[in-house]
Structures are given as C-alpha cells and as structure tokens.
C-alpha cells in the first residue's frame, strides 16, 4: 500500500518480530496512510484480526423467569389464587388503555386464551429469549424484551380502535426476534461483505416474522409487526456506540431484577384497580 502512494518501505525481522521501516522524513505521512487504510478496510469475519462475538453464559436464567411468569399467572388464575377478574383487568383492551390503564400493555403478556396458546408462546419465548440472552446477557436481554414488548402493546392500545382486545406473550417473542436481528446487523456490519450480504441478519429476521408471525386463524398480525418493529429499534439503539458501553456496565442481575419489577408493578396496579 505504501509503495502505491510513493513511499519507500522495507519489512525486516527484528527480535522475533517483523518491523516496517520507512525513511525518517516519511514516518508521519506513512502513519496517516496506514491509519486510513485500516479505517477503510476493517477486518472481515473469519479473518485473523476479526473478533468473534461475545457470548454470555447463564442465558437459561432469564428463560426460567419467563416460564415462571407465564405458568405462575396461569396457575394462579385457574386455581382461584387471585380474582377471576384478573383476566379482564389485565388483558390489552383499547378503551381502558386510552383512559390511562397503561399497565395492561405489560400484564397482557402473561395472559393466554388456551393451553396451546400458552404452550406455543412459552416454547417460542424460551427459544428466542435464550438466544437473546447469549447475545446480550440474560438480564439485559429480558429487560429490553419486557420494555420493548410493553411499548409495542401500548402503541397498539393507544392507536388502535377502542374495542381492540389482545392477550399473550407473542408480542414479546417478536420483540426478541427483531432485537436480535438488529443487534447482529449493526454490530457485525463492518465484518460482513459489502452489498446485499450485510443485510442478511435483518432479512432473516423478516423471513422468520413472515413464517412464524402470520400463520394461524387468530394471529394478531399487527401485534407481531409492532413487536418486531419496536424490537428492531431497541436492538439498533442498544448496539449503538452511545448506548452499548453504558448498557454493558449494568450488572446482569440488576437488569433482570428491573424486568421483574416492571411486571410486578404492572400486575400490582391491575389487581388494585377499582373501576
């Protein structure tokens, strides 16, 4: 590269290392060209200089918490441990949300209409939640999923018709999918080949959304689309140079505790509400 810009150089072996030598008068100019070359040609995936993505241990911990919430709420309602009105108090219902009952955006995530409905969201949520936990850390992943899914439901409740009703964790499932797709795309964009291939993570996420999120007679397509869209925005923002290092400083246990606190607070409002 230096030869191409007219700077004479030589590589010699010294002390067991290879050293690049240039004339004293050319040192500053050579350093500038080398820096520019490194910036324009970052290491690609699989090359010796590319750093493999960090994978977090204990991703299963958050999945246990997710399963405990879904199964615990179902058990408590079906066995009369809480009021049978818990479903009507916690489902996503447009009119009450538009009159200030924000907590429904989160409580509805733990309510399911049937056994198969619960089982499907339980399995899908554990799978995507585990992958997100490996990528971001269990606590951080579930905090972002809980926040993102709640925001998506809140948008649906506020902007949808007053008679709109919904329940289930599928919004959280697709929030996790969108978040992982955006995280992988943004953090790995410099390691991927230029052109179409750099968009593969997002394309794969959209393909899974189309495959898993549009099938079924009672599929709530808008909830899935909003969950995925909000997940993409959160994944992109959390991977940015501004937020990523700050998020990394938050202990995983604290982030997980915050996710649990959001759900507990929402249910606290729901069960105490007098309408």
Secondary structure, DSSP 4 states (H G I P E B T S, - for coil): -TGGGT--EEEEEETTEEEEEE-GGGHHHHHHHHHHHHHHSPPPTTSTTPPPPP--S-THHHHHHHHHHHHHHHHHHHTTSS-TTHHHHHSEEHHHHHTT-TTHHHHGGG--SSHHHHHHHHHHHHHHHHHHHHHH-HHHHHHHHHHHHHHHHHHHHHHS-TT-EE-STHHHHHHHHHHHHHHHHHHTTTTSPSSGGGGHHHHHHHHHHHHHHS-STT--HHHHHHHHHHHHHHHHHHTSTTTHHHHHTS-HHHHHHHHHHHHHHHHHHHHH---
